Amino acid sequence: MIQAKHLERRYGNFSAVNDVSFKIARGEIVGLLGHNGAGKTSIMKMLTGYLEPTSGEILVDGLAIGQHTKEIQAKMGYLPENCPVWPEMTVIDYLDYQASLHNIPLAQRKAAIANAIGRTALKDKATAPIQTLSRGYRQRVGVAQAILHAPEIVILDEPTNGLDPTQIRQMRTLIKELAKTATVIVSTHILQEVQAVCERVLILRAGRLVVNAKLAELQKDDALLLSVNNDIKQLLRDLPQVNEVEELPSLPQRKRYRIKTQPDNAPHIARAVNGANCELYELTTERHDLETLFAQVNEEVQHV
């Protein structure tokens, strides 16, 4: 449904997005991750047509951003990081105004507004001026305007920002519901949120795409992490249970290895280490959660 080809965005000599390509299928929930300045917001603005790429191409259902921007924007709902709202307006008046901008027919407008208010749990605040709302409720108003016109694509920048734990759970449920009829892209700094709702993750670092994988694939346990006091790389490679050995950055007086093998083979590895008269400091199954993946990405930066 969405295809980005060699996206670049430069500001003078600074490259905010550098040769980024990816595809997102219809109905996917994709997490867009990266530290501040990684290029997340620039990519979302380019996907929504608010920012023109320096080079590259974005296609949505075969339509190109630039040539068919208005048609593509009509398919999208967008929650920017700082959602613009009119504080003096009530929630329902603001949503009515947004409905007019989305060209929702008058006959359908009341039902569309009621649906958006219900899905974002704003019923009790519908007649309240936006300026009286907490940050969390304002965030929900932003989400309501993003889904008001039943878009095919929903792009949410920090959707749980300012929400309390109960509201966060409600937002997770809403995102999963949205994916039944829409493609959802979520950008957040909270790794647990991506782990909870997303099927695939795109991780950016310094404007480049460094990870593009399904969470289910990342979480497969097919490697062991080993830490010993001697170099035993060749010994490990000679073991019949081992498929591949990767030497990791060493610690003082320790050698570290990533061993491609089934976790059930850990006893065989331990016996081989003991037979080589090595001191065994660590032998664990490699974790594939997002926190570990982020740590690995940062470790790569430190060793470049």
MONORPE-V119588 format. One record per residue. N is the residue number from 1. OMEGA is omega in degrees with one decimal (* if undefined). Layout:
N,OMEGA
N,OMEGA
This chain:
1,177.4
2,177.7
3,175.4
4,-176.5
5,172.9
6,-179.2
7,172.2
8,173.5
9,-178.8
10,173.1
11,-172.7
12,178.9
13,-178.1
14,179.7
15,179.9
16,177.7
17,-170.7
18,172.0
19,-178.9
20,177.6
21,175.5
22,174.4
23,176.5
24,-177.0
25,178.2
26,177.1
27,178.3
28,167.6
29,-173.3
30,176.8
31,177.7
32,-172.0
33,176.6
34,178.9
35,176.1
36,-179.7
37,-178.0
38,178.9
39,-176.6
40,-176.2
41,178.2
42,179.0
43,179.5
44,178.4
45,176.8
46,178.8
47,-177.3
48,176.9
49,179.3
50,-179.4
51,-177.7
52,176.5
53,171.7
54,173.2
55,-177.5
56,-173.4
57,175.0
58,178.2
59,175.5
60,-175.0
61,178.3
62,178.1
63,-175.7
64,170.2
65,-175.9
66,178.4
67,-175.4
68,-173.5
69,-177.4
70,178.7
71,179.8
72,-179.6
73,178.2
74,179.3
75,-169.0
76,165.7
77,-171.4
78,170.7
79,176.4
80,-176.6
81,175.4
82,-173.8
83,178.6
84,176.1
85,178.4
86,-170.2
87,-177.3
88,-179.8
89,171.5
90,-179.1
91,-175.8
92,177.1
93,178.8
94,-179.9
95,175.6
96,177.1
97,178.2
98,178.2
99,177.6
100,177.8
101,179.0
102,178.2
103,174.2
104,-178.0
105,-178.1
106,-177.7
107,-177.3
108,-169.9
109,-178.5
110,-179.6
111,179.9
112,179.4
113,179.3
114,179.2
115,180.0
116,178.8
117,179.7
118,-176.7
119,-179.8
120,176.7
121,-179.0
122,-173.7
123,-177.4
124,-177.9
125,-172.6
126,-177.4
127,-178.9
128,172.7
129,-176.5
130,-177.8
131,178.8
132,-175.0
133,173.3
134,179.9
135,180.0
136,178.4
137,176.4
138,177.6
139,178.4
140,175.0
141,177.8
142,177.4
143,179.9
144,179.2
145,-179.2
146,-176.3
147,-172.7
148,-173.5
149,178.9
150,-175.9
151,176.5
152,179.8
153,178.3
154,-179.3
155,-173.7
156,178.6
157,-178.7
158,-175.5
159,-179.4
160,-179.6
161,177.9
162,-178.9
163,175.4
164,-175.3
165,178.4
166,179.1
167,177.8
168,177.6
169,177.6
170,179.6
171,177.1
172,179.6
173,-180.0
174,-179.7
175,178.5
176,177.3
177,-180.0
178,-177.2
179,176.9
180,-178.0
181,-175.3
182,169.8
183,-173.8
184,174.2
185,-176.7
186,173.2
187,-178.7
188,172.9
189,-174.9
190,-174.9
191,-179.2
192,179.2
193,177.4
194,179.1
195,-174.7
196,-170.8
197,-170.3
198,176.1
199,-176.8
200,-177.7
201,170.8
202,-178.5
203,179.6
204,173.7
205,178.5
206,175.7
207,-179.3
208,175.9
209,-175.8
210,177.4
211,174.5
212,-172.5
213,173.3
214,-178.7
215,-179.9
216,178.3
217,-179.7
218,-173.9
219,176.9
220,178.8
221,-178.6
222,179.7
223,175.4
224,175.2
225,-175.1
226,175.8
227,-178.4
228,-176.2
229,-178.1
230,176.1
231,-179.7
232,-176.9
233,-177.8
234,176.8
235,-179.9
236,-179.7
237,-178.0
238,-179.7
239,-177.2
240,-178.2
241,-172.2
242,178.0
243,-175.5
244,177.8
245,177.7
246,178.2
247,179.9
248,176.9
249,-174.0
250,170.3
251,178.9
252,177.1
253,177.2
254,172.6
255,-176.9
256,-176.9
257,168.6
258,-172.5
259,177.5
260,179.7
261,176.1
262,-179.5
263,179.3
264,-179.7
265,-179.2
266,178.4
267,177.6
268,179.2
269,-178.9
270,178.6
271,178.9
272,178.5
273,179.2
274,179.0
275,178.4
276,179.5
277,177.0
278,172.3
279,-177.3
280,-179.8
281,-176.1
282,170.7
283,-174.5
284,172.4
285,179.6
286,177.5
287,-177.3
288,175.4
289,-174.7
290,179.4
291,178.6
292,179.9
293,177.2
294,178.5
295,179.0
296,178.5
297,178.8
298,178.9
299,177.7
300,178.5
301,-176.8
302,-177.0
303,175.6
304,*
